[in-house]
């Protein structure tokens, strides 16, 4: 999830040029991207291996799928915060 946001941030920087990008605008873009991703995925899935049996030379493991839920309000707040940063950063003088 986070790798995509970082990749998109670097693409935006390369399109607009690093010299013209204000830090507040960069933070706003990052928050908007992360907010959209949080709203789209609504959680982080991962697989964890757990030992089920460990007797002498015999070992058995089981894969457990787990999910860290991200509430939609979190994604919405990141999205709104990013938009506010973009608007305020665009109005500031250089």
Protein Blocks (a to p, Z undefined) as FASTA:
>chain_A
ZZmmmmmmmmmmmmnopklpcfklmmmmmmmmmmmmmmmnopacddddddfbdghjbccd
ddddddddddfklmmmmmmmmmmmmmmmmmpcZZ
